[in-house]
Amino acid sequence: MRVAGHLQEYRSHGSLGFAVVRDRAGLFQVTLKKGETPEEVFATLATVPRESVVSFEGRVAENPRAKVGSEVLAQQAVVLSPAETPLPLGVVDKVGVDLDTRFNHRFLDLRKRENHDLFQFRGILEESLRSSFRDLGFLEVDTPKILRQGAEGGATLFSVDYFGGKAYLAQSPQLYKQMLMATDMERVFEIAPAFRAEPSDTLRHLTEFTSVDAEMAYIDGPEDLWRTIEALLSQTLERSRAALEKAANPLAARIASPRRPFPRIPFQEARKMLGKPPGDDDLGSEEEKALGELMGREQGSEMYFITEYPSQLKLSTFYAMRQDAHPEKTNYFDLDFGGLEIISGGQREHRLEKLKQQIRNAGLDPENFAGYLEPFRFGMPPHGGFALGLDRLTAKLAGLANVREARLFPRDRFRLDP
Ligand code: AMO
């Protein structure tokens, strides 16, 4: 048989040689035996640098002492691609390497077992989200990422040259998922990149992230969204855990079913819990963390909604529905997971005149949103939706402090390579 992979290590002991080779399944051992393995194979292995790609021809032998139970007795070895020395980053070294070095040589970093486990987990999570959305009656859609108008405020828009004119990278599929509510599709979701010219250098902000968006029509209020989110996350986590267990992925142990229902804490109540007076300024990340600790300690809840965001805070979110009876409050909410915001969403304003007024209140011109507004003129059902940051959810579940680690090739203010 023929086996190939990265040569992680080679040792020789008298008449024996042992090569530890790595492929996607993990490690396997290739044994060289004087008398049985040709001399030139010994010679090749003695000089080939670690991490080279080597292919072996040989026969399989059971060996209870080999790490993997069986081994390949080599007859032939071919170096398919030698690795230069020294390696810019060790693959097996346990010494801590800083994150920048890891990202600079990410392909080597990604050879590490724990990263294979992590990205297998991320893939499973994404697949489980898709299946769970489908079970809940949502249709998967793709909306454009090159836009004439932004949706989340001008400050974080990336502009691109569009044949001599100006266009923007989508910060969110917001306006499109809402337009689809006027089409009888009723429930849509999308998993796609979102771009934010996010200047803040934090552990939870990227300039390109994966946004898991959903929108649903004929809701009576935000409660319908909360129930959908509870079902979506519970199903997704159960599916993920089952798939991880099947794959013997150690991250399975980190996935617990969240306690339902998730507590709903009105924004002003959250402020009170943090000892802050009533007010319209947002919670900072430290306050979110403190709330997460409180919720975990006092209510045993890792996941909870912060509801009724103040209208003042959502001024630029012109599409957010203000409560008719309490115009100072919106039907908008966040879902925090252990002190980290992972979802944001709410009920949208579907009444044309109110919506136009809110666009003006945000300092924008409804004329510029003619395309977005048109569906509201011809029968737009009440609707709402939300977006979940896949990178944040992955990081949080896997216990990573920095959201960058949850992406293969992260983008932030300072990083465009590799
Ligand atoms: P929002 O801007 O709150 O809402 O984003 C939704 C979720 O996306 C994630 N997220 C980010 N993750 C990494 N880096 C970033 N820079 C970043 N920005 C956001 C977070 C956040 O909770 N259109 C609305 C959603 C809606 O109302 O449906 C929106 O985009 O997890």
Residues whose N, C-alpha, C, O or C-beta is under 5 A from the ligand:
A	BS01	AMO	Q171 S172 Q174 R196 E198 R204 H205 L206 F209 A214 E341 I342 I343 S344 G345 G346 G385 F386 A387 L388 G389 R392
